[in-house]
Amino acid sequence: MSSSSSAERIVSFSILAIAIQFLFIRSVFSQSQNNAFLFHKCSDIEGKFTSKSPYETNLNSIFRQLSYRVPSTGFASSSSGNTPDKVNGLALCRGDASSSDCGSCLAIAIPEISRRCPDNKAGIIWYDNCLVKYASTNFFGKIDFENRFYLYNVNNVSDPASFNMQTKTLLTELAKKVTAGINNKLFAAGEKNIGKQMLYGLVQCTRDLRSESCKACLDGIIGEIPNCCDGKEGGRVVGGSCNFRYEIYPFVTDA
Ligand SMILES: *[C@@H]1O[C@H](CO)[C@@H](O)[C@H](O)[C@H]1NC(C)=O
């Protein structure tokens, strides 16, 4: 594990204990520095299902479909069953993850979210390389404002005001690129020379979103830079529909 990522801190809107859990899980389960567990959330809003119920059968069915369909393209959404037992789910791999990294991320994430949220009708789990989300409500195409967390590098830059501005500029350029129409993966990565050093960034949306919604989602999280990672050497805002990450070291695999 690199020193920069081990110095990373997580901030969630919900529970502070997550920070401890994050460090614990990371040391126990992380497969490699490139696919760390980040965060999960079991939703109580949609209620619970019981063992051997139709909901459980439908959930297992979408998990199978996602494991099968996602690795080749990096994204799929899937629904199974009929109301009130209908389950909707999606999975997304990081835009630069190979199909085999994508498949192995899902092979870890799916059993892990089942273990962590054994009977919740809705849940979400994030790793560096993938995200898996499911719910009984149809959330496809809608920006997820509920599920969101921050990660940042504890190290401070020497010139926060200018650094924050450069970060915002880079990520905004990437957000424009993502939604310019040429990029159907809703993923962009890039870098920027900011004088003393380089700045590296990526932005990505789940591909159930239309490109305008993707842009709106990204603009929203980019606006959170002052809250998530003011003057920090690295930062991420990670949501259920879009995320960004920036670092002062290269972290994206060239396609
Ligand atoms: C970064 O700055 C914050 C706020 O001034 C301070 O609390 C923190 O200790 C600094 N971090 C490091 C690694 O020096």
Ligand as a Chemical Component Dictionary entry (heavy atoms), coordinates in Angstrom:
data_LIG
# 
_chem_comp.id                   LIG 
_chem_comp.type                 NON-POLYMER 
_chem_comp.pdbx_formal_charge   0 
_chem_comp.three_letter_code    LIG 
# 
loop_
_chem_comp_atom.comp_id 
_chem_comp_atom.atom_id 
_chem_comp_atom.alt_atom_id 
_chem_comp_atom.type_symbol 
_chem_comp_atom.charge 
_chem_comp_atom.model_Cartn_x 
_chem_comp_atom.model_Cartn_y 
_chem_comp_atom.model_Cartn_z 
_chem_comp_atom.pdbx_ordinal 
LIG C1 C1 C 0 -3.404 20.105 7.559  1  
LIG O1 O1 O 0 -4.056 21.280 7.996  2  
LIG C2 C2 C 0 -5.017 21.073 9.024  3  
LIG C3 C3 C 0 -5.764 22.375 9.274  4  
LIG O2 O2 O 0 -4.878 23.460 9.376  5  
LIG C4 C4 C 0 -4.296 20.540 10.273 6  
LIG O3 O3 O 0 -5.224 20.309 11.298 7  
LIG C5 C5 C 0 -3.594 19.221 9.889  8  
LIG O4 O4 O 0 -2.864 18.739 10.984 9  
LIG C6 C6 C 0 -2.673 19.415 8.690  10 
LIG N1 N1 N 0 -2.212 18.103 8.244  11 
LIG C7 C7 C 0 -0.925 17.768 8.165  12 
LIG C8 C8 C 0 -0.620 16.381 7.706  13 
LIG O5 O5 O 0 -0.014 18.537 8.464  14 
# 
loop_
_chem_comp_bond.comp_id 
_chem_comp_bond.atom_id_1 
_chem_comp_bond.atom_id_2 
_chem_comp_bond.value_order 
_chem_comp_bond.pdbx_ordinal 
LIG C1 O1 SING 1  
LIG C1 C6 SING 2  
LIG O1 C2 SING 3  
LIG C2 C3 SING 4  
LIG C2 C4 SING 5  
LIG C3 O2 SING 6  
LIG C4 O3 SING 7  
LIG C4 C5 SING 8  
LIG C5 O4 SING 9  
LIG C5 C6 SING 10 
LIG C6 N1 SING 11 
LIG N1 C7 SING 12 
LIG C7 C8 SING 13 
LIG C7 O5 DOUB 14 
# 
